[in-house]
Amino acid sequence: MTEDFITFIGRFHPLWVHLPIGFLIISVLLKGYVVLGKKPFLAEAVNFTLLLGTISALIAALLGFLLSRSGGYESNLLDIHLVAGWTTVLISAIAFWLNKNEHRFSKKLNYSVLGSLMLVLSVTGHFGGSLTHGEDYLTAYAPFGGKQEENTVRLLASMDQAEVFTDVIQPILRSNCQSCHRPGKSKGELNMTSYEGLLKGGENGPVINSLVGGKSELIRRITLPEDHDDFMPSEGKKPLSEEEIEWLTWWIEKGNADPKISIMKADEDLIAWAKPTLNILGAEKILAVSIDTVYLRTLEKIGFRIRVLSQETGALDVVLPSEVANGKASELLKDLLPIKEHIYWLSLAETGIQDPDLSMIAQFSNLRRLRIENNSISDAGISDLKNLSHLEVLNLNGTKISASGLGSIAEIKSLKSLYLWNTEIKPQDEWVKKISSEKVNVVFGT
Amino acid sequence: MSHHHETPMRSSNRDLQEIEKNMDRRRFLTKTSLGIGSLALGSLIGMEKIFAGNPQTPPMVSESANGLEGLPHFMPKAKRVIYLFQAGGPSQLDLYDYKPKLVDLHGQELPDSVRDGQRLTGMSADQSSFPMASSAFKFKQYGQSRAWVSELMPHTAEIVDELCFIKSMQTSQINHDPAITFFQTGHQLPGRPSMGAWLSYGLGSDNKNLPAFIVLVSKDAVQDQPLYARLWGNGFLPSQYQGIQFRSGKDPVLYLGNPENYDGQDRREMLDYLKSLNEAQFDTYGDPEISARIAQYEMAFRMQTSVPEVTDMSQEPDWVYEMYGEESRDPGTYAANCLLARKLIEKDVKFVQLYHQGWDHHGNLPNGIKNQCQKTDQATSALIKDLKQRGLLEDTLVVWGGEFGRTVYSQGTLSADNYGRDHHPRSFTKWMCGAGVKPGFSYGETDDFGYNVVKDPVHVHDLQATILHLFGIDHEKLTYKHQGRRFRLTDVEGHVVKSILT
């Protein structure tokens, strides 16, 4: 029987669960009617509905178990829902048996079991709902919780349109601070829902001292030891993550708390962290989806070593071992074309690739690290690489590159390391001096 | 299955047997609810399918070379690591942590305010006096980074601009075995998986023909403190993730060659039969260790060709041996192991762990440490230079250091030119180098006595978290459920030391 069929059956869970909920609730209501309304002739109906409830709960739990196998659920919530679900089955069975044998036990015991049945049923239902609709579904629009109209991340046409305050800082404040510091609640007389509110500060003065220097009150509070009285978020709420703190610090200290400053001004690491949280039109995320894992397995069977570098972007590290290449590297390279956008690191060391092969490698536009050492390739082929606009590390050890061939390499602005050991190029060559800088590290043998 | 395999503990009910096969007792107890659910469904749907999707099910042989789904958590900087473990506790005060003020304080009592009531080991606690000993060796600054290195490490001094010193290492353990166990497994008590096992469990193997985690122990070291295989053990992880120790000698793995008069032609066939027998056994008992065993037989088969190839030193030119030092011609020495480490890294082995014992200088430190440095300094430095010129430092991380440091006060009597130093967990120096670590950088500071950390302490768990981070792993998310608890390398602690990352 296939995984698909299991999923198919599992998906009846959301439909089926309403049966035990209904049966079990009506059984308790009936019980109340029997006892309070003095209708003993209906007692048997309580037993009957409890039995129906138990059986249908068991089926619901089994269906739920199958559904959980298909994955994609938040594991903490899933665990709670799963345990609660089975507890419901167990308690309803106990309740049925107790109710049937009520004469042998105290009535109080029976009532309290029925009470706990209702309780655990609610818990199960609530977490089940949280799983499908999201954790804050129930309370998001509650009058006491404060409406969160801005909960959606705005859609951006491109990465450089993103603003630090609106697209990064606001979401951080929203998820960590605004439940207390907002109009209507304003703890410490601080309202963090607007830029103006932040600037105004709270009862102890400003929270952002971007011009005064030193630590802002906001940064100080979130970086204190967790048990400190002034620590924020208070009352044991989840502390901010390191990246969130870094972003806030960057925005206040380096970005002068400018409400319009572009995200592109920030450090690479920070941008990389924020990127997946942004909602960018046609963003790189699509890349991850389009990775054909079956094809990757095929490539591995051929002998390529493939490693996923980042699930987020679908970046791959691809190695062609020299013993696999065995004189047919050019042929094998063609197999990489379907995944060329995904290849970030590529090693073709000692594979016998030739100059013409480099024109194919030049199509791997996302390359960050390229190892083509110990191949008989020369300036003609290497000049093809100049359009690799993300290339950071280039290993040309043991190739036939000449000093003048470095001219094309110099055009790769992203380059950080260049390896020229065992080439005819000498450290004192003019091109080497031109290319090596603070940013580009040129390495020869020792 | 067949009735021959039934034991009195097993149920006679077929469906129950299936359950028993697929779960060991403990897993059954923790997952009782699932067990009941599956039991009822046993007749409806094939059992294997239900458990195939269960993340707790140990990976099958074919998948064992790949890492866990979802890993790495983010873009890694490092692809491989060489961990040069200096077992015994090298004296930071005589190697890298230069304390000029000690020259004037030489021979004076260690102030109580500095020791601050610290409990010492039984070896020096009873001393009536704790005279501070300044290093007998001269220090100089090297490279553009102006790093202080003592005259004991002239070769390492040449590569300081590649290194990232952490001078503020701290551990909670004061004796060798718990301290090394702590460093390698994240806990001082035996039983946890080692760092290499975690990495190979999480990330899988890049070269299926060689183990992902290989251990090399120097044969030319003073073996005063023992090393136990649990330091590279798999703990509660499936056993194919344990480190494979290569023997220190000419034949790194025994019995890889075929016996005389056997051409090995039908070895594959023989292993296929053995595999089918083992698989039948696995079908019956469902013990995950059986699939681990199958994986190990397959690995051993592939190692018959890959190991002789990678350990063949005949192709290395003379200048390589001159670079690593003449001892590198003698297999099993530290120098030869450094060279072998480079060759293994070239083959994309993920974790190469070297151990060099003999740094435990309770007495006669000046002579002892000189000897240690002579055996390790040149090869260590050569390894870094060699990795650098080959471009391998880009994605290879090298870690150097011991399980703790040594005291500023002399253990035993302090004479004009001799002293000893006891174990010191409160401060010591390690260095890292390569993939994603700032070169020519020094992090953390100790006080003028080299006794307490005064700036940026780095605890063992922080270092482990940082190493995992370099591999693209969030140390809080790489976990394994065992005995009802999710365990991780860094236990419940550890912060990534971001300041040392590029």
Contacts between the chains, C-beta under 8 A, distances in Angstrom:
chain1	res1	chain2	res2	distance
A	1	B	45	5.1
A	1	B	46	5.4
A	1	B	49	5.6
A	2	B	49	7.7
A	3	B	49	7.0
A	3	B	52	7.7
A	3	B	53	6.9
A	6	B	45	6.9
A	6	B	49	6.5
A	6	B	50	7.5
A	6	B	53	7.8
A	58	B	40	7.6
A	61	B	33	7.8
A	61	B	37	6.4
A	62	B	37	5.1
A	62	B	40	6.4
A	62	B	41	6.1
A	65	B	34	6.4
A	65	B	37	4.6
A	65	B	38	7.8
A	66	B	41	7.9
A	66	B	50	7.9
A	69	B	50	7.1
A	69	B	53	4.3
A	69	B	54	7.5
A	70	B	53	7.7
A	71	B	53	7.4
A	82	B	33	6.9
A	83	B	33	7.0
A	86	B	33	3.8
A	86	B	36	7.7
A	86	B	37	7.8
A	242	B	495	8.0
A	242	B	496	7.5
A	242	B	498	7.3
A	272	B	74	7.9
A	272	B	75	7.4
A	305	B	206	5.6
A	305	B	207	6.8
A	305	B	348	6.7
A	307	B	79	7.9
A	307	B	203	7.8
A	307	B	206	6.4
A	308	B	72	7.3
A	309	B	72	6.8
A	309	B	75	5.5
A	309	B	76	6.3
A	309	B	472	7.2
A	310	B	72	7.1
A	310	B	74	6.4
A	310	B	75	4.5
A	310	B	472	7.6
A	311	B	70	6.4
A	311	B	72	7.8
A	311	B	73	7.8
A	312	B	74	7.3
A	312	B	75	8.0
A	313	B	75	7.8
A	315	B	75	6.6
A	317	B	79	7.1
A	319	B	206	7.2
A	319	B	348	6.6
A	321	B	207	7.8
A	345	B	395	7.7
A	369	B	394	6.6
A	369	B	395	7.4
A	371	B	391	6.5
A	373	B	390	7.7
A	373	B	391	6.7
A	393	B	391	7.3
A	393	B	394	5.2
A	395	B	391	4.0
A	397	B	389	7.5
A	397	B	390	6.7
A	397	B	391	6.3
A	417	B	391	7.5
A	417	B	394	6.3
A	419	B	389	7.5
A	419	B	390	7.8
A	419	B	391	4.3
A	421	B	389	4.6
A	421	B	390	7.2
A	421	B	391	8.0
A	443	B	388	6.3
A	443	B	389	6.3
A	443	B	391	7.1
A	444	B	389	7.2
A	445	B	389	4.7
A	446	B	385	4.4
A	446	B	386	8.0
A	446	B	388	7.2
A	446	B	389	5.6
